[in-house]
Amino acid sequence: MTNPENNQGLRTWLEISRERLQHNYQVFRSLIAPNVLLASVTKSNAYGHSLVDFSREISELGVDCLLVDSILEGIRLRQVGLTKPILVLGYTLPSMVLDARDLRISLAVSNWEALYSLRQLSAKGLNIHLKFDTGMCRQGFFASDAPRVFDYVLTELPGVNIEGIFTHFAGAKNPAFPQGTQRQLDQFHGVLEEAKRRRIKAIRHAAASSGTIVFNDSHFDMVRIGIGLYGHWPSAEVKYAYGDKFQLQPILSWKTVITEIKIVLSGSRVGYDFTEVLERDTKIGILPVGYWHGYDRSLSSIGKVLVNGHRARVLGRVSMDMLIIDLTDVPSSQVGDEVVLIGESNGSQMSADEMAGLADTSSYEILTRLNPLIKRIYI
């Protein structure tokens, strides 16, 4: 990515590429039929990319719907003037239901208690998406309850509109084992048949990023794209199977600067708890980021960063607000140099996936745990 003209006086910041976002958006548009809606999953601060800024950018590209986790996220998007349809995927407290209705925010409803509360609220005019558990054992009515659910809404909730019917796949990220997802699809088709018998016309949706890529018959009326729009494959298995067909481009880079450099003698013990002993005279650099910013403590002594295109290892414990890195083999490094924690530098790359591998987690967690107070700069 190209640097902005300056880093606005920041010690650490995130750069997010509009060009790459547009590329990823077009990739997913190309995978679905023209009549299929494309919804952008912007929950959890847009996977670390800024709820408001990302939602604005993806709305300008033409996305059909924005998916958030909480009603508060939906309200925030309305407050800043976004008019796209919004669906709250997570639980909504009964006290917030009428606010959702008044702001034209649709709600996922996944259990009987939520349905009963809608009756008590007289929520006429509310749009709901009924979620069915077809095998993940998380949110959702059981598929076998579909007849009762539909009948209850139609008879006991006059004026409440069934805008959508959906489910979520538990194992679509491994194309080599499609059986579980196929069983979920079979159950979902049964749910949809019950809706059809009652002449319910609703948006049917099941597929997230991996489902959209792997299971063409799961697209229905809408797909829900999260990690793919941010330029990351939902799993290594999906990348292996489809990486030669199209490319996803990570849109986020995380950068900081070197704030201090010193030479430390061989035998010195580095950082909290003296967990690392230097085996040579070492040129160390101090970076003003730590686990408060989202650089996981599990990366102590194993994390890698890029300085002028060269890899530098994290030394000792990751602190709350600082890292120590080994600059011994980085030519001409000096205070003020830019350091790439996630992204590219002079032809080298440190991806969120690689960082996740070192931390024994997933790129989802790496991205969503980036501190929301870090400045996001769209370029």
Secondary structure, DSSP 8 states (H G I E B T S, - for coil): ----S--TT-SEEEEE-HHHHHHHHHHHHHHS-TTSEEEEE-HHHHHHT-HHHHHHHHHHHT-SEEEESSHHHHHHHHHTT--S-EEE-S---GGGHHHHHHTTEEEEE-SHHHHHHHHHHT-TT-EEEEEEESSS-SSSEEGGGHHHHHHHHHHH-TT-EEEEEE---SSTT-TT--HHHHHHHHHHHHHHHHHHHTT---EEE---HHHHHH-GGG-TTEEEESTTTTT--S-HHHHHHHTTT------EEEEEE--EEEEE-TT-EESGGG-EE-SS-EEEEEES--TTTT--GGGTTT-EEEETTEEEEB-S---SS-EEEE-TTSTT--TT-EEEEEEEETTEEE-HHHHHHHHTS-HHHHHHTS-TTS-EEE-
